[in-house]
Amino acid sequence: MSTAHSSLPLRSGDPRRVCLIRLPKLHLGPRKREFLVYFAGALFAFGWWSFLDATISSKYALPISDPDSPYDPIPVRVSFADWTPGLCATLGMIIVNLIDKSQLMSDEGGAWSGGWSEGGIAWRARLFLFVGFALMAGGLAGSITVLVIKYMVPHYPGNFGIPWGVANVIQSITIMFSAVVLWVAQSSEEYGYEIGL
């Protein structure tokens, strides 16, 4: 394929196109990486903020039947089962973003040569990447499961507790998107840290 042919704009019927809908290009200028890192942090903070808000409102929830009677039982509260999906998603995000992206494509020593301690850097990096994404996907699946089984199936009066389960799902989704945005930000340009005195 010649360079002149590859530099032509893509037509709507071009087989090289991946998406049918042409997405607009987002130009953020020279501070693209910095903006994406801040955006990823804002997504992460929003996810945890929404869940902590649900946890605090669960702690101070009043009974449905008579809000003035503090001794009526609350049908459901946020418990450790609600915390687990967010913790799994956060751990998965940490694992995914700690991986050196350059190691994913290197094939030093082959796929399994030398075992865990010798060579095979790429397959170890891919294994950790899989574990990180599996933790994030498990966190999302767990939050949906908690929403359905704990808050929707028992049919509490007045849909009591459903906003707490929805906050849990929102937390897992925003953590996943935060991990993706941070991955794109770190892959956008080569960077390095230089420590000097």
N, C-alpha and C positions, 0 to 999 in steps of 0.2 A: 504494500500500500504506500503510495507516495505521500509526501508531506503536504503537497498542495491539495490533494484530495481529502486528507484528514482534517485540514484546517477550514474546510467549507462548513457553513452552518448546517445543522441537521434539519431535514425536511420532516413533515408530519408522517410521511410514509417510509422513512428511513429505517431499515432493519436494525441499525445500531442503537436505536433509542430503547431505553429500558422502560420508562414510564409513558403512558399515553397522554397524560396531562403534563404540560410543560411547567415546571416549577420556576418561580422567579429566583434569580440569583441575589443572594444577600451579600452586599459589600459592606463590611464593617471597618474597612481601612486597616491601617497598620496595627491597631490594638485589638484585632479579632480574637486572639488567644486570651487576652486579659478579660475581654467582655464575656466570652464563653465560660471562663472559669468562675466569674462572678455570678453569671446566670445559673450555672450548675449549683453553686452554693446557695443561691436564693431558692431554687427548687427543693434542695435538700432541707433547708431551714423551714420552708413552708410545709413540707410533709410532716416533719416532726412537730411543728407548731400546731398543725391541725389535730394531730393525735394527742398531744399534751393538753390541748384545749378540751378535747373529748374526755380525757382522763380526769381532769379537774372538775368538769361539769358532772361527771359520774359520781365523783366523791361527794359533792354537795347537792346531789339531786334530792328533791322532795318527793314524798309519796304521791301517787296519782289520785287516790281516793280523797284524801283530805290533807292538803299541803300544810295546814296548821298543826297537824298531829305528828310529832317527830318520831313516834314509836311504831308507826305502820311500816311494814317491811317494804323495801324497794325490790321489785321483781328481779332486776339484773343490774350488775355493776361491771365496770371494766376490771379485768383480772389479768393474771400473767399470760393467759391464753391470747389476750389481745396484744400484749407486748411482743410475743414471740415472732410474728411475721415481720414487724418493723426491724427487730434486731437481726433477723436473718437477712433481710434486704440490705441493711446497713453493712453487715459483715461481707456480703457478696460485693457491694460497691467498693469497699476497701480492698478486697482481694483483686478485683478486676483492675482497679486503678493503680495498684502497686506493681503490676506486671510491666516489665520492660518491653515495649512494643517491638523493638528491633529483634528481640529474641524469638518472636513468634514465627518469623520467616527464615531464620537461619537453620541450616540442616547439618550442623557440625556433628560428626560422629554417627550419622544415620538415625533412624527412628528409635531403635531399642539397643543400639550397640553400647556395651559397657554398663548397662543397668542404670540405677538411679544415681550412683555416685560418680560415674564416668561418662562424659559426653551426653548426647541426647538433650541438649538444652531446649530445643524447640518443642519437643513433645512434653517436657515438664511445664514449660510456659503455657502450652495449649491445655494441658490438664488443669492447671490452676485457673486459667480463663474459663474453662468449662465449669469448674466448681463454683467460681464466683457468679457466673450467670445462672447456674442451677440454684444457688442460694437466693438470688434475687427473684427468680421465677417461683421458687418455693414460697418465698415471702408473699408474693402476690396471690398465689393459689391459697395459701394459708389464711390471708386476710379475707378473701372472698368466702372461704369455708366458714370462718368465724362469723362473718356477717350473716350468712344464710342459716347456719345451724344454731348459733347462739341468739341472734336477734330477730330473725324473720320467721323461723319455723314455730317457735312457741306462741306466737300471736299475742303479744302483750297488749293490754288496752292502750289505745291512742298511739300505736307504733312506738312504744316506749323503747329507747335504746338504739333504734335503727340509725340515728345520726352518728352514734359512737362507732358502729360498725362501718358506716360509710367513710368516716374519718380514717379508719384503719386502712381501708382500700385506697383512699386518696394518698395516704402516707406511702404505701408500697409503690404505687404508680409514680409518684413524684421522685422517689428515690431511684427507681429504675431509669426514668428520664434524665435525672441528674447524672447518673453513671454514664449514660450514652453521651450526653453533652460534654462531660469531662473527658471522655475517651476521644471525642472529636477534637476537643481543644488541645489535648496533648499530642494528637497525631497531626495537627495542622501545620506545625513547623518544628524543626529540630531545635531543641533547647538544652541548655546544660547549666548547672550551677557551679559557679567558681567561687571558692572560698579563699579570700586573701586577707592578709593582715596589714 
